[in-house]
Amino acid sequence: MNANSDLDYLIIGAGPAGLQLGYFLEKANRNYLILEAGDSPGSSFQKFPRHGKLISINKVYTGYEDTEINLRWDWNSLLNDSEAMLFKNYSRQYFPNANDLVKYLSDFATYFNLKVKYDCQVIQIKKDNKFIVIDRSNNIYSASRLIIATGLSKPYIPQISGIELAENYVDVSINPENFINQKVLIIGKGNSGFETADNLIDTAAMIHIASQTPISMAWKTKYVGHLRAVNNNFLDTYQLKSQNAVLDAQITKIERHQGRFIVSFSYTHANGEEEEIVYDRVIVCTGFRFDDSIFDESCKPELAINNRFPAQTSEWESINIKGLYFIGVLSHMRDFKKKQSGFIHGFRYNIRSLQKILNYKYHNQELPYQLLSPTPQSLTEAIFQRVNTSSGLWQQTGFLCDIIVISEPGKSARYYQELPKDYIHDSEFGKCKHYYTISLEFGYEVGKNPDPFAVQRVHKNDAINAEKSAFIHPIIRRFCGNTLIQEHHVIEDLAAEWLEDVHVIPLLEFFKVQLSEKLESSLVNENERHLPSEMLSLALVE
């Protein structure tokens, strides 16, 4: 066996998450190593999605020059300090090809000289005082902290009698000619199921897509993992009677008889109706789960969400194994089917936040902040500068927050950027007597949206009713400890540019009250009322 010297950080997986954390560790000159089972970064994207088209958008032409703002519509770039390492240099397509992402990730690792060891498949992880990792060549690695960035690598198989008879998304043929005139059942109403169905529309005689729950459309829930428009052409063929159907039903049994499949259904919305339907093919497209088989009992992490994810704290640390962290898609356990941690454009910001937490926890570095004067004008200017430009708050709505801590007795204010909301309340911040969180959020909870194409909007000058804003908008909340004291909504704006007096003045008034300044009237003074619409420059004291 070959032994490797002790590492501060060992990362398993050189996909986008592993490379993103590697970038930050390299910049901080940490003692780290990334192990990758494949011969290049991002090897899973060489196979998935099966039909090669990403659903992560790549909007190159936005009308803005600022890179930070443009990251709001660039869902594939990793955070870095080089214009050369932006994904727009690899593809101009709105929905790019997965091969372009593979090339980008490979170049990213090379460009920043990240410490990656390839063809290094991990077969066992155990823990004594430190983590001991063994690869298939019997190399041994020792690390104080272990970060898992392997993604959801194992198919999730629902408990259905006879499910083992079906084919799976991971290896079913993607050649439509192999389905000519066949009747096909697809289990699962996610993007993989509809991606598969769309590919078969030209050749299959009949396609049914089934699961117990109705379809969730991303444009309604605001969760990009729900069914995306790019994959929903199939819905036309159903509603316009082209032999295809979407079934809300529990599948109770799959049987094979004379080369075909007899599938038993119990319909969800048909008063208990049951039916058997015969198919030529059954394909399981029910997603993936975390593979914990490489962990021995000394460090096997607890699982959550039907055993699909490792259970995690608000720091993305295993709830039962200290020093074991999860990044990338695995961090989605903290916001499953609500926010964007399951995607590059979400977890890249989680990883940046994690790096700050690791520096604080293990390297005696304060969480970075800007020192402000605790005045209504200073706080208002700082907040609007952030919400008008931040991509992290934009992508991780309501999950990542900025925080302003007012000192006692109110002589200074510290402005911290992009920390998980739950971490703020779980950490020392949650003991502070006077602090504010700043987030960008939609006006409706996921799953409780009205028709998004027929929303009754708030009038653009009706700041009094800003809390009724349906579109993404800033929310400022004051806390004492973990008790919510007051909440202020900045009225929505079509262009998401909060620059006008209708946005600025109410927030100034809010802080006047919260900071216990005297108000001569319900209006701010004349100087504040005439703030230029582009906002005053932010005067920060380092």
C-alpha positions in Angstrom: 0.0 0.0 0.0 1.1 3.5 -0.8 0.5 6.1 2.0 -0.3 9.8 1.3 0.7 12.5 3.8 -2.0 13.9 6.0 -4.3 16.4 4.4 -6.4 19.1 5.9 -9.1 18.5 3.3 -9.8 15.5 1.1 -12.5 16.0 -1.6 -14.1 12.9 -3.2 -15.3 13.8 -6.7 -14.0 16.3 -9.3 -17.4 17.4 -10.7 -18.4 21.0 -10.6 -18.8 21.0 -6.8 -15.4 19.4 -6.1 -13.7 21.8 -8.5 -15.5 24.8 -7.0 -14.3 24.0 -3.5 -10.9 23.1 -4.8 -10.7 26.6 -6.4 -11.3 28.3 -3.0 -8.9 25.9 -1.2 -6.2 26.6 -3.8 -6.7 30.3 -3.4 -6.4 30.0 0.3 -3.2 27.8 0.0 -4.8 25.0 1.9 -3.5 21.4 2.1 -6.0 19.6 0.0 -6.5 16.9 -2.7 -9.4 16.0 -5.0 -9.9 12.3 -5.9 -11.7 11.5 -9.1 -12.8 8.1 -10.3 -12.8 9.1 -13.9 -10.0 10.2 -16.2 -11.2 13.8 -16.4 -13.4 16.2 -14.4 -17.2 16.1 -14.6 -17.2 12.5 -16.0 -20.9 12.0 -15.1 -21.8 14.7 -17.7 -20.4 12.4 -20.4 -23.4 10.3 -19.9 -26.1 12.5 -18.2 -28.5 13.8 -19.2 -28.9 10.9 -21.5 -29.9 13.0 -24.5 -27.1 15.5 -24.0 -29.0 18.7 -23.5 -28.6 20.6 -20.3 -31.5 22.3 -18.6 -29.2 24.9 -17.0 -29.6 28.1 -18.9 -26.7 30.0 -20.5 -28.0 33.5 -21.3 -25.0 35.2 -22.8 -26.6 38.4 -24.0 -28.2 40.2 -21.0 -27.7 43.9 -21.7 -25.4 44.1 -18.7 -21.6 44.3 -18.6 -21.2 43.5 -14.9 -20.1 39.8 -14.4 -21.7 39.5 -11.0 -25.1 40.5 -12.5 -24.7 38.3 -15.5 -24.2 35.3 -13.2 -27.9 35.6 -12.5 -28.5 34.1 -16.0 -25.3 32.0 -16.3 -26.1 28.8 -14.6 -23.0 26.8 -15.6 -20.0 28.9 -14.7 -18.1 28.2 -11.5 -17.2 31.2 -9.3 -13.7 32.5 -10.1 -11.7 35.6 -10.8 -11.0 35.1 -14.5 -13.1 36.3 -17.4 -11.5 33.5 -19.4 -13.1 30.9 -17.2 -16.8 31.8 -17.8 -19.0 29.3 -19.5 -20.0 31.8 -22.2 -16.6 31.2 -23.8 -17.6 27.6 -24.3 -21.1 27.8 -25.6 -23.6 30.5 -26.8 -26.6 28.2 -26.7 -29.4 29.0 -24.2 -29.6 25.2 -23.3 -26.0 24.1 -23.9 -24.7 20.6 -24.7 -23.3 18.5 -21.8 -20.1 18.0 -23.8 -19.4 21.8 -23.6 -19.7 21.6 -19.8 -17.2 18.6 -19.7 -14.7 20.7 -21.7 -15.2 23.7 -19.5 -14.7 21.7 -16.3 -11.5 20.1 -17.6 -10.1 23.5 -18.6 -11.1 25.0 -15.3 -9.1 22.4 -13.3 -6.1 23.0 -15.5 -6.3 26.8 -15.6 -6.3 27.1 -11.8 -3.8 24.3 -11.3 -6.2 22.4 -9.0 -4.8 19.4 -7.2 -6.8 16.5 -8.7 -5.8 12.8 -8.9 -7.7 11.0 -11.6 -8.5 7.3 -12.2 -8.8 7.1 -8.4 -11.9 5.3 -7.4 -12.5 5.2 -3.7 -13.6 1.8 -2.3 -13.6 2.4 1.4 -13.8 5.2 3.9 -13.3 4.8 7.7 -12.4 7.0 10.6 -10.3 6.8 13.7 -9.0 10.2 14.8 -8.9 11.1 11.1 -10.6 9.9 8.0 -8.8 7.1 6.2 -9.7 6.7 2.5 -8.6 3.7 0.4 -8.7 3.7 -3.4 -8.9 0.7 -5.8 -5.1 0.7 -6.2 -4.7 0.3 -2.4 -3.5 3.9 -2.0 -4.3 5.3 1.5 -5.2 8.9 2.2 -5.5 10.5 5.6 -7.4 13.7 6.1 -8.7 15.8 9.0 -11.8 16.7 7.1 -13.6 14.8 4.3 -15.8 16.5 1.7 -18.1 14.3 -0.4 -18.8 15.7 -3.9 -19.9 12.5 -5.6 -23.5 13.6 -6.4 -26.4 11.3 -6.4 -24.8 8.4 -8.2 -27.2 5.5 -7.5 -30.6 5.2 -9.2 -33.5 5.6 -6.8 -35.9 2.6 -7.2 -39.4 3.0 -5.8 -40.9 0.1 -3.9 -43.2 -1.4 -6.5 -43.7 -5.2 -6.9 -42.0 -6.3 -10.0 -40.0 -3.0 -10.5 -36.8 -5.1 -11.2 -38.4 -6.2 -14.5 -38.3 -2.6 -15.8 -35.5 -0.8 -17.7 -33.9 2.3 -16.1 -33.1 5.7 -17.4 -29.4 5.1 -16.8 -29.0 2.5 -19.5 -32.2 2.3 -21.6 -31.7 2.8 -25.3 -31.9 6.4 -26.5 -32.4 5.4 -30.1 -36.0 6.1 -31.0 -35.9 3.4 -33.8 -35.8 0.8 -31.0 -39.3 1.8 -30.0 -41.1 1.7 -33.3 -44.9 1.0 -32.8 -44.4 0.1 -29.1 -46.5 0.9 -26.1 -44.3 2.5 -23.5 -44.8 3.3 -19.8 -42.5 5.8 -18.1 -42.5 5.9 -14.3 -41.7 9.3 -13.0 -42.9 12.8 -13.9 -39.6 14.7 -13.6 -37.3 16.1 -16.3 -35.7 12.7 -17.0 -39.1 11.1 -17.6 -40.3 13.8 -20.0 -36.9 14.0 -21.7 -37.2 10.3 -22.4 -40.8 10.7 -23.6 -40.1 13.6 -25.9 -37.4 11.5 -27.6 -39.9 8.7 -28.4 -42.8 10.8 -29.7 -41.9 10.2 -33.3 -41.8 6.4 -33.1 -43.7 4.9 -30.1 -47.3 3.9 -30.7 -48.4 5.1 -27.2 -46.6 6.6 -24.3 -47.9 6.9 -20.7 -46.1 8.8 -18.0 -47.2 7.9 -14.5 -46.6 8.7 -10.8 -48.9 9.2 -7.8 -48.5 13.0 -7.7 -49.5 15.5 -10.4 -46.9 17.3 -12.6 -45.2 20.3 -11.0 -44.2 22.9 -13.6 -41.0 24.9 -12.9 -42.5 28.1 -14.2 -45.2 27.8 -11.5 -43.2 26.6 -8.5 -40.1 28.6 -9.2 -38.1 25.4 -8.5 -35.9 24.6 -11.6 -35.8 20.9 -10.8 -39.5 20.6 -11.6 -40.7 20.0 -15.1 -39.1 22.6 -17.5 -40.7 23.9 -20.6 -37.8 22.6 -22.7 -39.0 19.1 -21.9 -42.8 19.4 -21.9 -43.7 19.1 -25.6 -45.2 15.8 -24.6 -48.0 17.6 -22.8 -49.4 18.8 -26.1 -49.6 15.2 -27.4 -51.6 14.3 -24.3 -54.1 17.2 -24.2 -54.6 17.1 -28.0 -55.4 13.4 -28.0 -52.4 11.9 -29.7 -52.6 8.5 -27.9 -50.3 9.6 -25.1 -51.3 10.2 -21.5 -50.2 11.5 -18.1 -51.5 9.3 -15.3 -51.8 10.3 -11.7 -51.8 6.8 -10.2 -50.1 4.5 -7.8 -48.4 1.6 -9.6 -49.1 -1.5 -7.5 -47.6 -4.3 -9.5 -45.6 -5.0 -12.7 -45.8 -8.5 -14.2 -44.2 -10.0 -17.3 -46.4 -12.1 -19.5 -45.5 -13.5 -23.0 -42.8 -10.8 -23.6 -45.0 -7.9 -22.5 -45.7 -6.1 -19.2 -49.0 -6.1 -17.3 -49.0 -3.0 -15.0 -51.6 -2.6 -12.3 -52.7 1.0 -11.5 -54.7 2.6 -8.7 -55.8 6.0 -9.9 -55.3 9.0 -7.5 -58.1 11.1 -8.8 -60.7 8.6 -9.9 -62.5 7.5 -6.7 -60.3 4.5 -6.2 -60.6 3.2 -9.8 -58.1 0.4 -10.6 -56.9 -0.8 -14.0 -54.5 -3.1 -15.7 -52.7 -1.9 -18.9 -50.4 -3.9 -21.2 -47.1 -2.3 -22.4 -44.1 -3.4 -24.5 -41.6 -1.4 -22.4 -41.5 0.0 -18.9 -38.8 2.6 -18.1 -38.0 3.8 -14.6 -37.1 7.5 -14.5 -37.4 8.2 -10.8 -34.1 10.0 -10.1 -31.1 9.2 -8.1 -29.9 8.7 -4.5 -26.7 9.0 -2.5 -24.5 5.9 -2.5 -23.2 5.3 1.0 -21.7 1.9 0.4 -18.1 3.1 0.6 -18.4 4.1 4.2 -17.7 1.6 6.9 -19.6 1.6 10.3 -17.0 3.9 11.9 -18.2 6.8 9.8 -21.4 5.9 8.0 -23.5 9.0 7.7 -27.2 9.1 8.7 -29.5 9.4 5.7 -32.7 11.5 5.1 -35.5 12.0 2.6 -36.3 8.4 1.9 -32.6 7.6 2.3 -31.8 9.6 -0.8 -29.5 12.2 0.9 -27.0 12.3 3.8 -28.6 14.2 6.7 -26.8 17.5 7.3 -26.5 20.4 9.7 -26.9 24.0 8.5 -23.1 24.0 7.8 -23.6 21.0 5.4 -21.8 18.8 7.9 -23.0 15.2 8.6 -25.3 15.3 11.6 -23.6 12.2 13.2 -20.0 12.3 11.8 -17.9 15.3 12.7 -15.7 16.7 10.0 -17.7 15.0 7.2 -19.2 17.5 4.8 -21.3 17.3 1.7 -21.3 19.7 -1.3 -22.9 20.0 -4.7 -26.1 18.1 -5.4 -25.8 16.4 -2.0 -26.2 19.8 -0.3 -29.7 19.8 -1.7 -30.9 17.9 1.4 -31.1 21.3 3.1 -33.6 22.8 0.5 -34.9 19.7 -1.3 -37.3 20.7 -4.1 -37.5 24.2 -2.8 -34.4 26.1 -3.8 -31.5 25.5 -6.2 -28.8 23.7 -4.2 -29.2 20.7 -6.5 -27.8 22.7 -9.4 -24.5 24.5 -10.2 -26.1 27.9 -10.1 -27.2 27.3 -6.5 -24.5 25.1 -4.9 -21.6 27.3 -6.2 -22.7 29.9 -3.7 -23.3 27.3 -1.0 -19.7 26.3 -1.4 -18.4 29.8 -1.2 -20.4 30.2 2.0 -19.0 26.9 3.3 -15.4 28.0 2.6 -16.0 31.0 4.9 -17.5 28.8 7.6 -14.5 26.4 7.3 -12.1 29.3 7.6 -13.9 30.5 10.7 -14.2 27.1 12.3 -10.8 25.6 11.6 -8.4 28.4 10.7 -9.3 31.1 13.2 -10.4 33.6 10.5 -13.3 35.9 11.1 -16.2 35.7 8.8 -15.6 38.5 6.3 -17.7 41.7 6.8 -17.9 45.4 5.9 -18.0 47.9 8.7 -20.8 50.5 8.3 -22.1 53.5 10.2 -25.4 52.3 11.8 -27.5 55.0 10.2 -30.6 54.6 8.1 -28.9 56.1 5.0 -25.7 53.9 5.3 -27.7 50.7 5.8 -30.1 51.5 3.0 -27.3 52.3 0.6 -25.5 49.0 1.4 -28.6 46.9 1.0 -29.6 48.4 -2.3 -26.1 48.0 -3.7 -26.3 44.3 -2.9 -29.8 43.5 -4.0 -29.3 45.3 -7.3 -26.2 43.3 -8.2 -25.9 40.1 -6.1 -26.2 36.8 -8.0 -26.0 34.7 -4.9 -29.1 36.2 -3.3 -30.8 36.0 -6.7 -30.1 32.4 -7.2 -30.6 31.1 -3.7 -33.8 33.0 -2.9 -34.6 32.9 0.8 -31.9 30.2 1.5 -28.8 32.5 1.5 -29.1 35.8 3.2 -26.9 38.8 3.9 -26.9 39.8 7.6 -26.3 43.2 9.3 -25.4 43.0 13.0 -25.9 46.2 15.0 -23.4 46.5 17.9 -24.4 47.2 21.4 -25.0 50.1 22.1 -25.4 50.7 18.4 -22.1 52.4 17.5 -21.3 50.3 14.5 -22.9 47.8 12.0 -21.2 44.8 10.5 -22.5 43.7 7.0 -21.9 39.9 6.2 -22.7 38.5 2.8 -24.4 35.3 1.8 -24.7 32.9 4.7 -27.4 30.2 4.9 -30.5 31.4 6.7 -30.5 28.4 9.0 -26.8 28.8 9.8 -27.5 32.4 10.9 -30.1 31.3 13.4 -28.1 28.2 14.6 -24.8 30.1 15.1 -23.6 32.9 17.3 -25.5 35.3 15.1 -28.7 33.9 16.5 -27.7 35.2 20.0 -27.3 38.8 18.8 -29.9 41.2 20.2 -30.2 43.4 17.1 -29.6 42.1 13.6 -31.2 42.1 10.1 -31.3 39.5 7.4 -31.5 40.6 3.7 -32.8 38.2 1.1 -34.4 38.1 -2.3 -37.6 36.1 -2.3 -40.8 35.4 -4.4 -44.1 36.5 -2.9 -45.6 33.0 -2.8 -44.4 29.8 -1.1 -43.3 27.0 -3.4 -46.4 24.9 -4.3 -48.9 27.6 -3.2 -48.6 29.8 -6.3 -51.7 31.0 -8.1 -51.7 30.9 -11.9 -48.3 32.6 -12.6 -49.7 34.1 -15.8 -52.7 35.7 -14.1 -51.2 37.2 -11.0 -52.9 40.4 -9.5 -49.8 42.7 -9.2 -49.3 45.4 -6.8 -49.3 48.9 -8.3 -45.8 50.1 -8.8 -46.3 53.1 -6.5 -48.2 51.2 -3.8 -45.3 50.7 -1.5 -47.6 50.3 1.5 -48.7 47.0 0.1 -45.2 45.9 -0.9 -45.6 42.7 1.1 -48.2 41.5 -1.5 -45.5 41.6 -4.3 -45.6 38.3 -6.2 -42.3 38.6 -8.1 -38.8 38.4 -6.7 -38.1 41.3 -4.3 -36.0 42.2 -1.3 -37.1 41.4 2.2 -35.4 42.8 5.3 -36.2 41.2 8.6 -35.1 42.4 12.0 -34.4 39.8 14.7 -33.6 39.7 18.4 -32.0 36.4 19.0 -34.2 34.1 16.8 -37.3 36.1 17.4 -38.6 38.0 14.4 -39.2 41.6 15.4 -40.2 43.3 12.2 -40.3 42.7 8.5 -40.0 45.1 5.5 -40.7 44.3 1.9 -39.3 46.4 -1.0 -42.0 46.5 -3.7 -41.3 44.4 -6.8 -39.8 45.8 -9.9 -40.2 44.3 -13.4 -36.5 44.7 -14.3 -35.5 43.8 -10.7 -33.7 47.2 -10.4 -34.7 48.7 -7.1 -33.5 52.3 -7.6 -36.4 54.6 -7.4 -37.8 56.6 -4.5 -40.7 54.2 -4.1 -38.1 51.5 -3.2 -35.6 53.7 -1.3 -37.7 56.0 0.9 -39.8 53.3 2.7 -36.6 51.4 3.7 -35.1 54.6 5.1 -38.2 55.1 7.1 -38.1 51.5 8.3 -34.5 51.9 9.6 -35.4 55.2 11.2 -37.9 53.4 13.4 -35.8 50.3 14.0 -32.7 52.3 14.9 -34.8 54.4 17.3 -34.2 57.7 15.5 -36.8 60.4 16.0 -39.2 61.0 13.1 -40.4 64.6 12.8 -43.2 63.3 10.6 -44.1 60.2 8.6 -41.9 61.4 5.8 -38.1 61.4 5.7 -36.3 64.7 5.6 -35.9 66.7 2.5 -32.2 65.6 1.8 -33.1 61.9 2.0 -36.2 62.4 -0.1 -34.1 63.6 -3.0 -31.6 60.8 -3.1 -30.6 60.3 -6.8 -32.4 57.4 -8.3 -29.1 55.6 -9.1 -28.4 55.6 -5.3 -25.6 57.4 -3.5 -22.2 55.7 -3.5 -21.7 53.3 -0.6 -19.3 54.8 2.0 -17.8 51.8 3.7 -15.3 51.9 6.5 -13.0 48.8 6.3 
